[in-house]
């Protein structure tokens, strides 16, 4: 299971907006499991970021919504 995920941030359409989120915590709730991770880098120029999770995220969770916590 992959520990790295690309996340499209809603409302962040530029590098500067997405760059402000680096270092924030990410929570992915999938079925009964909760996966926590951290935004570590930018990916491209359209507001996409890379997040690294502690445990591997199942492939079925692709396309689900994550929560960005301060």
C-alpha positions as CSV (number, residue, x, y, z in Angstrom):
1,X,0.0,0.0,0.0
2,X,1.4,3.4,-0.9
3,X,2.4,5.9,1.8
4,X,2.6,8.8,-0.7
5,X,-0.5,10.5,-2.2
6,X,-1.2,13.4,-4.4
7,X,-3.9,15.6,-3.1
8,X,-5.8,18.3,-5.1
9,X,-6.6,21.1,-2.7
10,X,-10.0,22.7,-3.3
11,X,-9.7,26.5,-3.6
12,X,-5.9,26.4,-4.0
13,X,-5.3,27.0,-7.7
14,X,-1.7,28.3,-7.6
15,X,1.6,27.3,-6.2
16,X,1.6,30.1,-3.6
17,X,-1.8,29.1,-2.2
18,X,-0.8,25.4,-2.0
19,X,2.6,26.2,-0.6
20,X,1.1,27.7,2.5
21,X,-0.3,24.3,3.4
22,X,3.1,22.5,3.6
23,X,3.6,21.1,7.0
24,X,0.0,20.8,7.9
25,X,-1.6,17.5,9.0
26,X,-4.0,15.5,6.8
27,X,-6.6,13.1,8.0
28,X,-8.2,10.5,5.7
29,X,-11.2,8.7,7.0
30,X,-11.9,5.5,5.0
31,X,-14.5,3.0,6.2
32,X,-13.6,2.4,9.9
33,X,-10.0,3.4,9.5
34,X,-8.3,6.7,10.1
35,X,-5.1,7.5,8.3
36,X,-3.0,10.5,9.3
37,X,-0.3,12.1,7.2
38,X,1.5,15.4,6.5
39,X,1.8,17.6,3.5
40,X,5.4,17.7,2.6
41,X,5.8,19.2,-0.9
42,X,4.2,20.7,-4.0
43,X,3.4,18.8,-7.2
44,X,3.2,20.9,-10.3
45,X,1.7,24.3,-10.6
46,X,-2.0,23.7,-10.2
47,X,-2.4,23.5,-6.4
48,X,-1.6,19.8,-6.0
49,X,0.4,18.7,-3.0
50,X,2.3,15.6,-1.9
51,X,1.3,14.0,1.4
52,X,3.1,11.2,3.2
53,X,1.0,9.0,5.5
54,X,2.2,7.0,8.4
55,X,0.5,3.8,7.3
56,X,-0.1,2.8,3.8
57,X,-3.4,4.0,2.3
58,X,-5.6,1.5,0.5
59,X,-6.1,1.9,-3.3
60,X,-9.8,2.0,-2.8
61,X,-9.4,5.3,-1.0
62,X,-8.4,7.1,-4.2
63,X,-10.8,9.9,-4.9
64,X,-12.1,10.3,-1.4
65,X,-12.1,13.5,0.6
66,X,-9.4,14.3,3.1
67,X,-9.4,16.9,5.9
68,X,-6.5,19.4,6.3
69,X,-5.9,20.3,9.9
70,X,-4.0,23.4,11.1
